[in-house]
Amino acid sequence: IRGKCAVINSFIETENPDILIGSESWLDPPITSAEIFPPHLQVFRKDRNSHGGGVFIGANNTIPCFERTDLLSDSEQIWCHATLGGQSLQIRSFYRPPDTKTEPLLYLGSNISKINASSRSPLIILGGDFNVPGVDWSDGIQSEPKGALPEALADFTLENHLSQKVSFPTRRDETSGTE
């Protein structure tokens, strides 16, 4: 998001999302949310530094929303509870740096277990970047994983009854594993 304020603000103005989930924000604490986001959004952030990473969730000020501080972890993720249209939602923004192993998935799984234990049939929205190249999501679930990380992601997805909604790479370059 750092360096792309105009693009983000144009998207927000055009699409008017109720909820905005982002990863790889490249923000750090000296940069305030007011410098990046329009005033009608309440923004929850977990920054790393200006050299990469970082996650955020933005919600329209009209939506009751608060950060789930009981779901903190060492990985780059942030959780919020929101009420939208009478529905309670658990929203998570997640980033797994490419050089990490399966630990961030374990933290994420632990947090989902906490949510499941405290809520009947919770509605969970996960957004972000898992950085697992070479995964085929064309049918909504990962098929035939190859390697420890894709297998851990497939297990995590199945164990938590999750499905992938974006079935194509959202960035194509030398670091994304796609051409």
Secondary structure, 3 states (H helix, E strand, C coil): CCCCHHHHHHHHHHHCCCEEEEECCCCCCCCCHHHCCCCCEEEEEECCECCECCEEEEEECCCCEEECHHHCCCCEEEEEEEEECCEEEEEEEEECCCCCCCHHHHHHHHHHHHHHHHCCCCEEEEEEECCCCCCCCCCCCCCCCCCHHHHHHHHHHHHCCCCCCCCCCCCCCCCCCCC
